[in-house]
């Protein structure tokens, strides 16, 4: 599970300093990165991915997304899904 909020001193969300790129290059990298990033993470909502089954050797799963700040409720729901599916 990814945390819904930063726990870094000073409230900084990035794990590394912003690279010193030309503004156009920075915008390009940022745009391409955002297309690969979960909307849950962008919105501050907690998310958890669960493996559910295997179909002909391919894993099947589900991603549950909770309301911002509802991390524990999301984990309770994830446990319920895992118990119900006997995974």
For each residue, the residues with C-beta under 8 A, 3 or more apart:
1: 46 47 48 71 74 75 78
2: 40 41 46 47
3: 6 7 46 71
4: 44 45 46 66 68 69 70 71
5: 44 69
6: 3 11 12 13
7: 3
8: 11 12 13
9: 12
10:
11: 6 8
12: 6 8 9
13: 6 8
14: 17 18
15:
16:
17: 14
18: 14 26
19: 26 29
20:
21: 25 26 29
22: 25 26
23: 26 27
24: 27 28
25: 21 22 28 29
26: 18 19 21 22 23 29 30
27: 23 24 30 31
28: 24 25 31 32
29: 19 21 25 26 32 33
30: 26 27 33 34
31: 27 28 34 35
32: 28 29 35 36
33: 29 30 36 37
34: 30 31 37 42
35: 31 32
36: 32 33
37: 33 34 41 42
38: 41 42 47 63
39: 42 43
40: 2 43 45 46 47 63 65
41: 2 37 38 44 45 47
42: 34 37 38 39
43: 39 40 68
44: 4 5 41 68
45: 4 40 41 65 66 67 68
46: 1 2 3 4 40 65 66 68 70 71 74
47: 1 2 38 40 41 63 64 65 66 74
48: 1 63 64 74 75 78
49: 61 62 63 64
50: 61 62 63 64 78 81 82 87
51: 59 60 61 87
52: 60 61 62 81 85 87
53: 59 60 85 87
54: 57 58 59 60
55: 58 60
56:
57: 54
58: 54 55
59: 51 53 54
60: 51 52 53 54 55
61: 49 50 51 52
62: 49 50 52 81
63: 38 40 47 48 49 50
64: 47 48 49 50 74 77 78 81
65: 40 45 46 47 74
66: 4 45 46 47 70 71 73 74 77
67: 45 70 73
68: 4 43 44 45 46
69: 4 5
70: 4 46 66 67 73 74
71: 1 3 4 46 66 74 75
72: 75 76
73: 66 67 70 76 77
74: 1 46 47 48 64 65 66 70 71 77 78
75: 1 48 71 72 78 79
76: 72 73 79 80
77: 64 66 73 74 80 81
78: 1 48 50 64 74 75 81 82
79: 75 76 82 83
80: 76 77 83 84
81: 50 52 62 64 77 78 84 85
82: 50 78 79 85 87
83: 79 80 86
84: 80 81
85: 52 53 81 82
86: 83
87: 50 51 52 53 82
